[in-house]
Amino acid sequence: MNASALAEALASPHSPRLLHVLPAEHFAAAHIAGAVNACIYETAFLEKVRALAPDPALPIVVYGEGAPSLDSEEAATTLRAAGYTDVSDFRGGLREWRAAALPVLGHGALPVPPVPDGRYLADPATSVIRWTGRNLFNHHHGRIPLAEGAVEWRRGSLIAATFAIDLREIVCEDLADAGYNAMLIRHLHSPDFFDIERHPTARFEMTRAEAIPTATEGTPNFAIAGPFTLRGVTREITFPATIAAADADHLTAQAVLEIDRTQWGSHYGSGRFFAFLGPHVVNDHILLHLKIHATRA
């Protein structure tokens, strides 16, 4: 269905039910006259459509922003699978409708993403750092508290970032047996792994951040680099990160760091340094999953 066919259908005595399938704020900004709103991104999409169009045999036309966005295509597929028998996809959406000089209703102002600017301090209470360590046949996982962190922006450009984690409070979450759990934590504290008595924190300081021009929402949008200090050893690391602003005063950064512990002096159980380890092998790489919430200072 194209714009002229939709305009003709809407002007007919038996016009179809027209569904705008983008979020409510998009509908308020611009929609085709006669449309009702049911957002395909919401889990309650079908329930909303059933309330708006209870008869599955009556004609429905769905539209969204327009190609290449898959919003209307996904909505049409979902409705057909749910038993709606007369569903048309106006694939060109609002882009094609506007290009045909056809009228739209709404206040016209789509939400503008906030532009970070200034210094933001991490909140250790709501931030989460999770770890995963593995061997040949198993893995362990848990969490480590964030000790502190800060990021600094200048009109949307990331210019500085630091974070530190408190290894003294490392927790294992997969071992239910209290004895085995405590034994693992003691081992992680020891010089075999993190040597926590001498080096209680690990720290990262950004020296370079490059925006990823091909990033889309939900994929890493920055490549971050800088020195990471663990066990008193400092080495350069690079990792992708997703940084998003909830509003002008709140940021969230997420990243996964894959660290080769042997590069920081932890050789225990490493096949790179020991022979005939058998079941005592421990993978060289550990994972740190970061989710850091920060508030403007």
N, C-alpha and C positions, 0 to 999 in steps of 0.2 A: 504494500500500500504506500502510495506517495502522498504529498501534501494536498494536491488538487483532489485526489480521490477521497481523502479524509474530509476535506472541507465540504465536498458534495454529500458525503454520507451524513455528516453532522447537520446539514441543512434539510435533510429529508424528513418526512413525517415519522419514520421509524429509525431514528438515529441510534447508533450503538452506545453502550455505556463506555465512556472514555476514561481510562485510568492513567493518571500521571504517577509513574512508579519510582520517582526519586524522593529524597527526604522532604519533610514538611517545610523546612526553610527554603528549599529550592522551589517548591510549589508556591509558597507565598511570594517569592520573588518574580516568578514568571510561569504561567500555565496557559493552556488553551482554554477558551471559554467553554463551559460545560463539563470540564474535567473534574474528577474527584481524585483524592490522593490516597494511595496505598503503596508504601515504600517496599520495594522488592528486597532491600537489604535487611529488613526486620524479620525476625522469626515469626512474628504474628501476621505476616503478609496474607496468607490464605484466609485466616480468620477475618481480617479486615475486608478482603474482597467478598467473602461470603455474606458479610453484613451489607455491603454496598450493592452486590449483584447476586442475590440468592438463587436466581434461576440459572442453572448452568447451561441451558439451551439458548439463552438470549445472546445476541452478538456483543462482543467486547473488543475494544481496540486499546492496546497498550502503547505507551510512548515514554521516552526518557530524553536524555540529552541529545542522542543521535550517535551514529557510528563515528569512531570505532568502539565506543562504550557499549558493553553487552547488556545494559540494564533492561531494555525492553525485550530483547531476545530471551533473557533468562526468565523474565516475568511470563512471557507467552508459553515457554516450555513448562514452567511450573503449573500454570493454569490448565494447560491441556492434560498434564499428568494427573491433575486433581479432578478431572471429569468435565471441564468446560469444553464444549464441543464447537463453539464458533468464536475463535480467538484470532484476531488479526494483529500483526506487529507493524506499527508505523515506525520503521527502523530509522528513518531519517530524523525523527524526533524534533525537538525545538530548533535545532540548527537548520534543518530543511524548511520548517514552518516559517521561521524568520526570513530565510533566504528568499522565500516565495512572497515576501511582503505581506504576510497574513498577520492579523492582530493577536497579541497576547495580553493577558491580564496579570496584575501583580505590581508590587512596588519597585521591582527592578534591581534591588540591591542584594546581590548574593553575598554570603558571609566571606570576609577577607581574612585569610590566615594571619595571626599576629606575627609581627617581626620582632624577634628577640633583640634586646638591647640592654647592656649593663651587666652587672655581676649577679649571679645566682648561686645560692648556697644549697648543697645537698642536704636532704633530711634523712638522717640515719634511721629514724623510727619507721619510715614508710618505704625506704629503699631496700632492695633485696639483692644479695649476691649468693648464687648457688654454685656448688662445685660438684664435679664428677671425676672420679678416678677409676681406672679399669685394670684388670689383668686379663689373662687369656680366656678365662671362663666366667668371669663375674665382673661386677662393678659396684662401687659404693657412691653414695651421693648425700649431700646435705647443704648446709648454709653457713655463711660467714658474715658477721656484721660489718656494715660500712662504718668506718671510724669517722671519716670526714670527706668532703669533696666540694669543689666549686667549679663553675664555668663562667667565662666572660665572653660577651658578645659585643660587637660594634656594628649597629644597624644591620643585623642579620648575618654578619660574618663571625664565625667562631674563631676567637683569637687566643684563648687559654682554657685549659681544663686540667684538673688534678683530682685524684681520689686516693684514699688509703683504706685498707681493710685490716681489721683486728683479728689476727690469726689465733690469738689466745682463746677466742670464743668460738672456734670452729666446732660445728655440730654435725654428727652423722645421723641421717634420718631413716636409713633402710635396715639397720640392725636392731631388731626388737629385743634381743637378749642383752640385758644391761651389762653383763660381764664382757661379752664380745665387743659391745659398743665402746665401753671404757678402754678396752685393750687397743682398739683401733685408734681412738683419739690420742692415747698415750704415744702410740707409734707415730702418728702424724705430727705430734709435738716434738718428737725426737730429732736428732741430727740426720737420721735416715731420710727424713722428708723435709720439714719446714724449719727445724732447729729454732723453735719458737722462743725458748728461754733467752737466747741471744738476739733473736730477730723477731720481735712480737708483731710487727706490722709489715705489710707489703704496700708499695706506693707506686703510682703512675703519675707522670707529668707530661702533658702534651707539648710537643714542640712543633707539630705541623698538622693541619687539618685541611683536607681538600674536599670540596663538595663533589658528589658523584652526579654528573649531569644527566645520566640516564635513569636516575632513581625515580621510582613511582611510590605512591603511598603504600606503606607496609614493607618496603625494602630498604636496606641501608642507604642513607643519603650522604654519609661522610666517610672518608678514609682517614683514620686517626693514626698518628705515629708519635712515639716518644719513648723515653727510658722507663723501664719497669724494674723496680728494685725488690728482690725477694731473697731471703737468706743472706742479706748483705751484699748481694751481687746485682749489678745494674747492667741491663742489656736493652737494646732498642727493640721495640715490637711495633707492628702495624696491624690494625684490625678495622673491619667495617663496623659502623655504628649507625643506629637509627635515632635521630634526635627530633623531637616534636614538641611544639608549644601548645599546651592546652588553652592558655590565654596569655595575656601580656606579662603575667607574674609567675607562671608555672611552666616548667619544662620537665620532660622525661627523656632520658637517654637509655637505650638498650643496646647491648653488644654481647658477643660470645668471644672470649679470648681462649685460644688453644695454645697452651704453654708446654714447651718441652722442658720438663723439670730438670733434666740433666744439664741443661745450659746454665742453670742456676745452682749447680753443685749437688743436687739430690740424685745419687747414683744407685740407691738401693733397688735391687731386683731388676736392674736394667740389663737387657741382653746385649747392649752396646759395650758394657764394661765387665760382665761376668759370664763365665761359661757354665754349662750343665745346670742351669737354674731349674729346669723342669717346671713343676707347678708353682714355683716361687717367683716366676716372672711377674713383674709389675710394668704396665705400659709406661713408656716415657712421657706420653702426653696426658695432661690434665686439662679439664675444661672449667672455665669460670664464666657463669652466665650473669650478666650485670643488668639490673634495672634500677636506675638512679633517678629519684624525684628531686627536683631542685626548685627553690622559691627565690624570687628576686630579693636581693639584700636591701 
